[in-house]
């Protein structure tokens, strides 16, 4: 455990940010505040970057032994975020993609990692693994021969753990993915995504107009079909006719395509509202902006945040 300068033990961080604080600061207003909308009910509030985009103990090690650092994953992630922050700042300042291979590598790793580190990604990793565990448990609980053969194969002691013992605990336990299992699965997903990021052509989108800023959310990296009409299945990172978007700040976003994306400054509202709609659609917890109004799309039409929030509030009211 870390020790403070005064000699007192420093409590480990329990707020584990899946949307990094250094990244969220790129979306604050002049006073350092974020204008946050609750994605579930439309409730609005101002917040600091430190107060959103986290989940308690999200990266807490599952099998922590005495003397081990409970912040081992969180510390590694913060270190990487510190390396990514200046690269993102450079893109925001220059409005250009870095030419340096090392900087590009950091950018691509940030995009891929941000795609897989969220609570929704954890549920995606956990789903099939936990279901497989349930099936195995059910088989072992209902087949003495299978249970005993597996115990012998694994070196288990049937005198200590006989079949009758597992019968007494039948239905008492539910499999849960460990943090280690989540990180392992997330890294597999991340490496698969990284293979394709450098193949895309990346374009910087810029908007300085009041009321037309980019928003951020708990799931800011979005993969979408270039034209989703008639597509019966979700897009994959290897699909040619897809676009990957990520807002980098209130005024700058990236779009990655397999074919060149021609920017027309007259279409800025369409670009901003389109990126915002994707960011908002994937959000499950919050949407944040540098001002209390923004634009998005509804069936191809550009609409204001007021209309979007009113719909959230109405939906929340009906569900009560």
C-alpha positions in Angstrom: 0.0 0.0 0.0 1.3 3.5 -0.9 2.5 5.7 1.9 1.7 9.5 2.0 4.5 12.1 2.5 3.3 12.4 6.1 3.9 8.7 6.7 0.3 7.6 6.8 -0.9 4.8 4.6 -2.8 6.1 1.6 -6.1 4.4 1.0 -6.3 2.6 -2.4 -8.5 4.3 -5.0 -12.0 2.7 -5.2 -13.3 4.9 -8.0 -12.0 3.2 -11.1 -12.5 5.4 -14.1 -13.4 3.6 -17.3 -13.6 7.1 -19.0 -10.3 8.7 -18.1 -10.3 11.9 -16.1 -7.5 13.4 -18.4 -9.7 12.6 -21.4 -12.9 14.0 -19.8 -11.1 17.3 -19.1 -11.1 18.0 -22.9 -14.9 18.4 -22.7 -15.2 20.9 -19.8 -16.4 24.5 -20.0 -14.3 27.5 -19.1 -14.9 26.8 -15.4 -13.7 23.2 -15.6 -17.2 21.7 -15.4 -19.0 19.1 -17.5 -22.7 19.5 -18.3 -23.9 16.0 -17.7 -27.2 14.3 -18.8 -28.2 11.1 -17.1 -28.7 8.6 -20.0 -31.6 6.8 -18.2 -33.8 9.7 -17.1 -32.6 12.9 -18.6 -31.6 14.5 -15.3 -29.1 17.3 -15.8 -26.3 18.5 -13.6 -22.8 20.0 -13.6 -19.9 17.7 -12.6 -16.2 17.6 -12.4 -14.4 15.0 -14.6 -13.4 13.2 -11.4 -17.0 12.6 -10.4 -18.3 10.7 -13.5 -17.1 7.9 -15.7 -16.2 5.5 -12.9 -17.4 2.3 -11.2 -16.4 1.3 -7.8 -13.7 -1.5 -7.8 -14.1 -2.1 -11.5 -10.5 -3.1 -11.8 -9.9 -4.4 -8.3 -8.0 -7.7 -8.4 -10.2 -10.7 -7.7 -7.8 -12.8 -5.7 -5.8 -10.2 -3.8 -3.1 -11.7 -1.5 -1.6 -10.1 1.6 1.0 -7.5 0.5 -0.2 -7.2 -3.1 -1.2 -3.8 -4.5 -4.9 -3.5 -5.0 -4.3 -0.7 -7.5 -2.1 -2.8 -9.8 -4.4 -2.6 -12.8 -5.7 1.0 -12.1 -2.1 2.2 -11.7 -1.1 0.7 -15.0 -4.1 2.2 -16.8 -3.4 5.7 -15.3 0.2 5.4 -16.5 -0.9 4.7 -20.0 -3.5 7.4 -19.9 -0.7 9.8 -19.0 1.2 8.8 -22.1 -1.9 9.2 -24.3 -3.0 12.6 -23.0 -0.3 14.6 -24.8 -0.8 12.8 -28.0 -4.5 13.7 -27.9 -3.7 17.2 -26.9 -1.4 17.5 -29.9 -4.2 16.4 -32.3 -6.6 18.8 -30.7 -4.1 21.7 -31.1 -2.8 20.9 -34.6 -6.1 19.5 -36.0 -3.9 16.8 -37.6 -3.1 13.1 -37.1 0.4 12.5 -35.9 3.0 11.4 -38.4 5.2 9.8 -35.8 4.7 6.0 -35.6 5.1 5.9 -31.8 2.5 8.6 -31.3 0.2 6.8 -33.7 0.7 3.6 -31.8 -0.3 5.3 -28.6 -3.4 6.8 -30.2 -4.5 3.4 -31.6 -3.9 1.7 -28.3 -6.0 4.4 -26.6 -8.9 4.0 -29.0 -8.8 0.2 -28.8 -8.5 0.2 -25.0 -11.3 2.7 -24.6 -13.5 0.4 -26.6 -12.9 -2.7 -24.4 -12.4 -1.3 -20.8 -16.0 -0.2 -20.1 -18.5 -1.9 -17.8 -20.6 -2.9 -20.9 -17.5 -4.6 -22.4 -17.1 -6.4 -19.1 -20.6 -7.7 -19.4 -19.9 -8.7 -23.0 -16.8 -10.7 -21.9 -18.6 -12.2 -18.8 -21.7 -13.4 -20.6 -20.4 -16.4 -22.5 -17.8 -17.4 -19.8 -20.4 -17.3 -17.0 -22.9 -19.3 -19.1 -20.3 -21.9 -19.9 -19.5 -22.2 -16.1 -23.2 -22.6 -15.3 -23.4 -25.5 -17.8 -20.3 -27.2 -16.4 -21.6 -26.8 -12.8 -24.9 -28.2 -13.8 -23.3 -31.3 -15.4 -21.1 -31.9 -12.4 -23.9 -31.5 -9.9 -26.1 -34.0 -11.8 -23.7 -36.7 -12.8 -21.8 -38.6 -10.1 -19.5 -40.5 -12.5 -18.6 -37.3 -14.3 -17.9 -35.4 -11.1 -15.8 -38.1 -9.6 -13.8 -38.6 -12.8 -13.1 -34.9 -13.1 -12.1 -34.8 -9.4 -9.6 -37.6 -9.9 -8.3 -36.0 -13.1 -7.7 -32.7 -11.4 -6.1 -34.3 -8.3 -9.0 -33.5 -6.0 -9.6 -35.5 -2.8 -13.0 -37.3 -3.0 -12.8 -38.1 0.7 -12.8 -34.4 1.5 -15.1 -33.3 -1.4 -17.4 -36.3 -2.1 -20.3 -36.0 -4.6 -22.7 -35.7 -1.6 -21.0 -32.5 -0.5 -21.6 -30.8 -3.8 -25.2 -31.9 -3.6 -25.7 -30.0 -0.3 -24.5 -26.7 -2.0 -26.5 -27.2 -5.2 -27.8 -23.9 -6.5 -26.1 -21.9 -3.8 -23.3 -20.5 -6.0 -23.5 -18.3 -9.1 -20.4 -18.0 -11.3 -18.9 -14.5 -11.7 -16.1 -13.4 -14.0 -13.1 -12.2 -12.0 -11.3 -9.0 -12.8 -8.4 -11.1 -14.1 -10.7 -12.8 -16.5 -12.2 -9.5 -17.6 -8.7 -8.0 -18.3 -7.6 -11.1 -20.1 -10.7 -11.1 -22.3 -10.4 -7.3 -22.9 -6.8 -7.7 -24.0 -7.8 -10.4 -26.5 -10.5 -8.0 -27.9 -8.1 -5.1 -27.9 -5.4 -7.0 -29.9 -8.0 -8.1 -32.4 -9.2 -4.4 -32.9 -5.6 -3.1 -33.2 -5.0 -5.2 -36.3 -7.5 -3.0 -38.2 -7.1 0.5 -36.8 -3.9 1.3 -38.8 -5.7 0.2 -42.0 -8.3 2.9 -41.7 -7.9 6.4 -43.0 -8.3 8.8 -40.1 -9.9 12.2 -40.6 -10.0 15.1 -38.0 -13.4 16.7 -37.7 -13.5 20.2 -36.2 -16.4 22.4 -34.9 -16.0 25.7 -33.1 -19.6 26.8 -33.4 -21.5 27.4 -30.1 -24.2 24.8 -29.5 -22.5 22.4 -32.0 -19.8 20.9 -29.8 -19.0 17.2 -29.6 -20.2 15.2 -26.6 -18.5 12.4 -24.6 -20.1 9.5 -22.9 -19.4 6.3 -21.0 -18.8 4.6 -24.4 -17.2 7.2 -26.6 -15.6 4.8 -29.2 -18.3 3.7 -31.6 -18.1 1.3 -34.6 -21.0 1.7 -37.0 -21.9 0.9 -40.6 -21.3 3.8 -43.0 -24.9 3.2 -44.2 -26.8 0.9 -41.7 -29.8 0.6 -43.9 -30.5 -3.1 -44.8 -27.8 -4.4 -42.5 -29.2 -7.4 -40.6 -26.2 -7.8 -38.2 -23.9 -5.6 -36.2 -20.7 -4.3 -37.8 -17.3 -5.8 -37.2 -13.9 -4.0 -37.3 -12.8 -5.9 -40.4 -15.9 -4.8 -42.4 -14.9 -2.4 -45.1 -18.1 -0.3 -45.1 -17.8 0.8 -41.5 -16.8 3.9 -39.6 -15.1 4.2 -36.2 -15.7 7.5 -34.3 -14.2 9.0 -31.2 -14.6 12.5 -29.9 -11.3 13.9 -28.6 -12.6 17.2 -27.2 -15.5 19.4 -27.3 -14.3 20.7 -30.7 -12.4 17.8 -32.2 -13.3 14.3 -33.2 -11.8 11.5 -35.2 -13.5 9.3 -37.8 -11.7 6.3 -39.2 -12.8 4.7 -42.5 -11.4 2.2 -45.0 -12.1 4.7 -47.8 -11.2 8.4 -47.7 -13.7 10.7 -45.9 -14.0 14.0 -47.8 -14.7 16.9 -45.4 -17.0 19.7 -46.5 -17.1 22.5 -44.0 -20.6 23.3 -45.0 -21.6 19.9 -43.5 -20.2 20.5 -40.1 -23.6 20.4 -38.3 -24.3 17.0 -40.0 -20.8 15.7 -38.9 -21.2 16.9 -35.3 -24.8 15.7 -34.9 -23.9 12.3 -36.5 -20.9 11.7 -34.3 -22.9 12.8 -31.3 -25.8 10.5 -32.1 -23.5 7.5 -32.2 -21.8 8.5 -29.0 -25.2 9.0 -27.3 -26.7 5.8 -28.7 -23.9 3.6 -27.2 -24.1 5.5 -23.9 -25.6 3.6 -20.9 -24.8 5.9 -18.0 -24.1 9.5 -19.0 -23.6 12.0 -21.8 -21.4 15.1 -21.1 -20.7 18.3 -23.0 -18.9 21.6 -22.5 -22.3 23.5 -22.6 -25.9 22.7 -21.7 -27.0 22.3 -25.3 -25.8 20.2 -28.2 -27.1 18.7 -31.4 -27.7 15.1 -32.5 -29.8 13.4 -35.2 -33.2 11.8 -35.2 -34.1 9.8 -38.4 -31.6 11.9 -40.3 -32.8 15.2 -39.0 -30.6 17.5 -36.8 -32.3 18.1 -33.5 -31.4 19.8 -30.3 -30.5 18.3 -26.9 -33.6 19.8 -25.4 -35.7 17.5 -27.6 -33.6 14.5 -26.7 -33.7 15.2 -23.0 -37.5 15.7 -23.1 -37.8 12.3 -24.6 -35.6 10.7 -21.9 -37.7 12.4 -19.2 -40.9 11.2 -20.9 -39.6 7.6 -21.2 -38.5 7.6 -17.5 -41.9 8.9 -16.5 -43.8 6.2 -18.4 -41.6 3.4 -16.9 -42.4 4.4 -13.3 
